[in-house]
Amino acid sequence: MNNIIRPCIALFAVLTVLTGVAYPLVVTGAARTLFASQAAGSLVVRDGKAVGSTLIGQNFSDAKHFWGRPSATSPMSYNATSSSGSNQGPLNPALTDAVKGRVEALRAADPGSTAPVPADLVTASASGLDPHISPAAAFYQVARVAKARSLPVAKVQALAQQHVETPLWGFLGEPRVNVLQLNLALDAMN
């Protein structure tokens, strides 16, 4: 029996050191060297203060800013420690009611708009933390933001257009707009 237990314990110790200590240290070191910004959370810093991350949505709710996708995290919106979707299916009455309420809020915020509300402004992403919206969702909000800031619509439209990110390598994913970066650029205009 001793002949079996001793090699098992030795193998367990060696694998623990390799996979539990050495490998994580090597991967973390490589990430911090090769991808310093991403490894540090892709933080956005303004005036020496972190104002957010390009990877996690922010809760913008005033009329002077573009709004992101709704967050499904709890107990508070955009809580990165609670990343999850709502797990509500398309036939769930709670989801239908939530979407109706969000559409009504968007219509109330910009009563002059008759354009269809983009789906990503009324539905949460799978993680509940998506920092991006579609270009259509950004352009839908241009008139409201321009009016709230007393800016020409064309100027806000051009800024939104400048912040449209193309798909990775031109074909992976969809065009998107990072809401935090767009709002920071908008704040810098005033």
N, C-alpha and C positions, 0 to 999 in steps of 0.2 A: 504494500500500500504506500509506503514511503517513497518508492520509486516513481509512483504516479503523481503524488501530491507535490513533491518538491519541484519537478519541471513545470507543473501547472502554475504554481505560485510565482516562479521565476518568469514564465511567459506573461502572466498577468501583470507583473511589475514592469517588465520591459515595454509591453504594449501600452500600459498606462502612461509611462513617461513619454513614449513616442507620440501617441495620439492625444493624450490629455495635456501635455506640456509643450513638447518640442514643436509639433505641427501647428498648434494655435499661435505660438510665438513667431514662427516663420511666416505664416500667412498674414498675421497682423503687421509684422515688420515690412513685408512686401507691399501690403496695401497702403501703409503710411508713407512708404517711399514712392511708389508708383502712382498712387491715387490719393494724394494728401487731402485734397478738399473733400472728396467723397468719404474717406475714412473718418474724417472729423465731423461728418453729418451734413455736408454741403451747406454750411451756415452762411447766411447773408449778413454782413456786418456793415453798419452805417454809423459813422462818427464814433467808432470804437465800441459799439454796442451791437450784440447779435439781435437782429430784428425778425429772424425766422430762418427757415430752411427752404431750399429750392425743391426739396423732396416731400415736404409735408404741407398740406393746405393750411391756410390761416382763416380765422373767422372775421371776415370783413362784412359789416352789416350797414354802414352808413351810405347814404346816397352818393357821396363824393368818391366812392371807390367801386371798382368792379367786384362783383361777388363771385365766389367759387362754387364748386359743387357742394351740395349739402353733405354734412358729415353724419355717419351712422354710429360714431363712437359714443360711448357714455362713460361716466356721468356727464362729461362736458364735450363739446364739439372739438374735433381735431386733436383728440387726446392720443398721442402716439403710443402710449402704453396700453391702449385698448383697441388696437387696430382690428376692425372687423366690419363686415357688412351687416345689413339688417336681417338678412336671410328671409325676407318677405318675398314671396312669389308674386307673379303678375296678377293672380286672381285673389290675392289677399286684400280684404277690405281696408285694413290698416294702411297698406301701401297706397291704395287708391285715394284714401282720405288725405294722406300726407302729401301726395302729389297735387291733389286739388287745392289744398291749402297753400302750397308753395306757388302754384300758378296764380292764385288769387293775390298773394303777396307781391309777386312780380308785376302783375297788372296794376295793383294799387300804387306801386312805387313809380310806375311810368304809364299813367292812364292814356296817354296819347298814342302809345304803341299798339298797332293792330297786327304786328308780325307774329307768327307762331312762336311759342316759347320753346327754345331748344331743350331737348330731353335731359341733357347733362346739367341744366340749371335746376331741375326738380327731382332728380334721382341721385342717390349716393353711389359712389364707386364701390367696388368689392372690398377695398381696404377701409373705406370711410375717411381716407386721408388725402385723396388725390389733389395735388397742387395745381393741376391743369384744367382748363376748360377748352372746349372746341372754339375755333375762330368764330363760328356762328353764334356761340354763347357770348363771346366778347363783343361782337358787333351788335348783338341784340341790346346790350347795355349802354352803348355809346351815347345815345340821346339823353338818357337819364343822368349819366355822369357829367356830360357836357353842360346840361342845364344846372345841375347842382353846383358846379364849379364856375359857372358863367364863362365858359369857354366855347369857341366855335366848334360845332359838331365835326367839321372837317379836320380840325386839329386833333381831336380825341380819336377820331376814326383812323387818322394816319399813325398815331401812336400805337393804337391797337394792332394795326397792320404790321408795324415794325416789330412787334413782339410775337408774331406768329412763327413758331418753330417748325421746321420741316421734319418729315419722318427721318428716322435714323438711316443713313446711307441712301436716302431718297426713296426708300420703299418699305422700311419696317415701321409700322405704326401709322398713326394719323397725324395730320398737322394739329398743333396744340398751342395754347397760350398759357404761360406760367403767370398766375394771378398775382402772386407777391411781387414778382419783378415788374409786371405792368403797373401795379399800384405804386411801387417805389418810383418808377419813371414819371408817373402822373404827379406824384407829390413833388418831385424835383422841378416840374414845370412851373409850379406856382410859387 
